[in-house]
Amino acid sequence: MEYIKVTKENLEKEHICCAISNDNDVQVASKKAWLKDRFDDGLVFLKSTERGKCFIEYIPAENAWNPIDAPGYIYIDCLWVSGSFKGHGYSNDLLAECVRDSKAKGKKGLCILSSAKKKPFLADPKYLKYKGFEVADEASNGIQLWYLPFEKSAPKPAFKALAKAPAISEPGYVLYYTDQCPFNAKYVPIVEQTAKDNGIPFKAIRLKTKEEARNVPTPVTTYALFRNGEYLTNEQMNDSKFLKIAGK
């Protein structure tokens, strides 16, 4: 397998893997706009040269769009290998390059979001354990921060206090999300309209800056849905799935 690093210079002509669609699709446009502004923060997007979901995206933890304290670490936004790419060791390839690059940059280790049991859109805990990761911290909703230190003396990364017990005061459905996940550009407006059509209280809060994302009461910021103040899910959904959880 051959890999290519997406940069400012080649961003417009490269396929971005997780949003398989034409280049004019709103999902592609929103993700590329988000990526373009992150490269100056040290973000790396490494992907297969073949079209499909086979990539890793990571960034210095100080610039991660999540409420974590992990100075000197690299935060992995996403490691995704699926479809026909699974079972060929490509995840190992991508993670190995992330480790090599991070060590070359003098980093203390890697960290990534997961959970005790596999959750949609989060790293597989079984795979992380197999690769030597350990749990560094855990929020009350079961979201865990895993880490792979390069030296035993490296301090553990942790969630910021406001993310340890995800809860808000607003009633109804409240969604925090970012443009890091391209699916949001398509499906958040659909859910907003569905909620409006069915008289369901719903508020979507798009996090537009790193500072906003690092100061919300949830470890997951790409998509965090609350219901009457309680954290509900990080799983992106379409209109039918939303109506189902809303009891409609």
C-alpha positions in Angstrom: 0.0 0.0 0.0 1.2 3.5 -0.9 0.4 6.5 1.3 0.3 10.2 0.7 0.3 13.1 3.1 -2.5 15.7 2.5 -1.2 19.3 2.7 -2.2 22.8 1.9 -0.6 22.4 -1.5 -2.4 19.2 -2.6 -5.6 19.5 -0.5 -7.9 20.6 -3.3 -7.0 17.7 -5.6 -6.8 14.9 -3.1 -9.7 12.7 -2.0 -10.2 12.9 1.8 -11.3 9.3 2.4 -14.1 9.6 4.9 -16.4 11.6 2.6 -16.7 9.6 -0.6 -18.6 11.9 -2.9 -17.9 14.4 -5.6 -15.7 17.4 -5.0 -18.6 19.8 -4.9 -20.4 18.0 -2.1 -21.0 20.0 1.0 -19.4 17.3 3.1 -16.1 17.5 1.1 -16.1 21.3 1.2 -16.6 21.6 4.9 -14.0 19.0 5.8 -11.4 20.5 3.5 -12.0 24.0 4.8 -11.5 22.6 8.4 -8.3 20.8 7.4 -6.9 23.8 5.6 -6.9 25.9 8.8 -5.5 23.1 10.9 -2.3 22.4 9.0 -0.7 25.5 10.6 -1.5 23.9 13.9 0.6 20.8 13.1 -2.2 18.5 11.8 -1.1 15.5 9.7 -3.5 13.7 7.4 -2.0 10.6 6.0 -4.1 8.4 3.6 -4.0 5.6 1.1 -3.4 6.7 -2.4 -6.3 4.5 -3.3 -9.9 5.8 -3.0 -11.5 4.7 0.2 -11.5 4.9 4.0 -7.9 4.3 4.9 -6.3 7.1 6.8 -5.0 8.6 10.0 -5.4 12.2 11.2 -3.4 13.5 14.2 -2.3 16.8 15.7 -0.3 18.1 18.7 -2.5 17.6 21.7 -2.2 21.3 22.7 -4.1 22.1 19.4 -6.6 19.2 19.6 -10.3 20.2 19.4 -11.1 18.3 22.6 -11.0 19.3 26.3 -7.9 17.4 27.2 -4.6 18.2 29.1 -1.9 16.3 27.3 1.1 18.6 26.9 3.8 17.1 24.7 1.6 14.4 23.3 0.1 13.8 19.8 -3.7 13.5 19.7 -5.1 11.1 17.1 -8.3 12.6 15.7 -9.1 9.5 13.7 -7.6 6.2 12.6 -10.1 4.7 10.1 -9.6 1.6 7.9 -12.7 0.0 6.6 -14.3 -1.9 3.7 -11.9 -3.8 1.5 -8.9 -2.2 3.2 -9.6 -4.1 6.5 -7.5 -7.1 7.4 -4.3 -6.1 5.5 -2.3 -4.5 8.3 -2.9 -0.9 7.0 -4.0 0.3 10.5 -0.6 -0.9 11.7 1.2 0.9 8.9 -0.6 4.2 9.6 -0.1 4.0 13.4 3.5 3.0 13.0 4.1 6.1 10.8 2.3 8.3 13.4 4.6 6.8 16.1 7.8 7.4 14.0 6.8 11.0 13.1 5.8 11.8 16.7 9.1 10.5 18.1 11.0 12.4 15.5 9.2 15.6 16.7 10.2 14.8 20.3 6.7 14.0 21.5 6.0 12.2 24.8 3.5 9.8 23.3 0.1 9.4 21.6 -3.5 9.7 23.0 -6.9 9.0 21.5 -10.5 8.6 22.5 -12.1 5.2 23.0 -14.3 3.4 25.5 -14.4 0.2 27.5 -16.7 -1.3 24.8 -16.5 -0.3 21.1 -18.6 2.7 20.3 -19.3 4.1 16.8 -16.8 6.6 15.5 -14.3 5.9 18.3 -11.2 3.8 18.3 -11.5 0.1 19.0 -10.3 -0.5 22.5 -9.2 -4.1 21.7 -7.0 -2.8 19.0 -5.5 -0.1 21.2 -4.7 -2.6 23.9 -3.1 -4.9 21.4 -0.9 -2.0 20.3 0.2 -1.2 23.9 -2.2 1.7 24.7 -3.6 2.1 28.2 -6.5 4.0 29.7 -5.3 7.3 31.1 -8.7 8.8 32.1 -12.4 8.2 31.9 -15.5 10.4 31.9 -18.7 9.5 33.6 -20.4 8.7 30.3 -17.9 5.9 29.5 -15.7 7.8 27.1 -12.0 7.0 27.8 -8.7 8.7 27.0 -6.2 6.1 26.0 -2.5 6.8 25.7 0.8 5.3 24.5 3.7 6.8 26.3 7.1 6.6 24.6 8.8 6.5 28.0 7.5 5.1 31.3 8.1 8.4 33.1 5.8 10.3 30.7 2.9 11.9 32.6 -0.6 10.7 31.9 -2.8 12.9 29.8 -6.2 13.7 31.2 -9.6 15.2 30.5 -10.2 18.7 31.6 -12.4 18.9 34.7 -15.5 20.2 32.7 -15.5 17.1 30.5 -15.2 14.5 33.3 -19.0 14.5 33.9 -20.8 15.5 30.7 -23.9 17.5 31.5 -25.6 20.7 30.6 -28.5 22.8 32.0 -30.5 23.3 28.8 -33.7 21.3 28.2 -34.5 19.5 25.0 -32.0 18.2 22.6 -28.7 20.1 22.3 -26.0 19.1 19.9 -22.4 20.2 20.0 -20.5 19.5 16.8 -17.5 20.5 14.6 -16.6 20.4 10.9 -13.9 17.9 11.7 -16.4 15.2 10.7 -17.6 15.8 7.2 -20.9 13.9 7.7 -22.1 16.8 10.0 -22.4 19.2 7.0 -25.0 17.0 5.5 -26.8 15.4 8.4 -27.0 18.1 11.1 -29.2 20.3 8.9 -31.4 17.3 8.2 -31.9 16.6 11.9 -32.5 20.3 12.6 -35.3 20.4 10.0 -36.7 17.0 11.2 -36.9 18.3 14.8 -38.6 21.5 13.6 -41.1 19.6 11.5 -42.0 17.4 14.5 -42.1 20.0 17.2 -39.0 18.6 19.0 -36.9 21.1 20.9 -33.5 21.0 19.3 -30.5 23.3 19.3 -27.3 22.7 17.3 -24.1 24.4 18.4 -21.3 24.4 15.8 -18.0 24.8 17.5 -16.0 27.1 15.2 -12.7 27.5 17.1 -10.2 25.3 19.0 -10.9 27.4 22.1 -14.6 26.7 21.9 -14.1 23.0 21.4 -11.6 22.8 24.3 -14.2 24.3 26.7 -17.3 22.2 26.2 -18.6 19.7 28.8 -18.0 16.6 26.7 -14.8 14.6 25.7 -16.2 14.1 22.2 -16.7 17.3 20.3 -17.1 16.1 16.7 -20.7 15.1 17.7 -22.1 15.2 21.2 -25.9 15.0 21.6 -27.5 15.8 25.0 -31.2 15.3 26.0 -32.6 17.3 28.8 -29.1 18.0 30.1 -27.8 14.4 30.0 -25.3 13.2 27.5 -26.9 10.8 25.0 -24.6 9.8 22.2 -21.6 10.6 19.9 -23.1 8.7 17.0 -24.1 10.8 14.0 -27.6 10.2 12.8 -30.0 10.8 10.0 -33.7 11.8 10.3 -35.1 8.4 11.0 -32.6 7.5 13.7 -33.2 10.8 15.4 -37.0 10.3 15.4 -36.5 6.9 16.8 -34.5 8.1 19.8 -37.0 10.9 20.2 -39.9 8.4 20.4 -41.6 9.6 17.2 
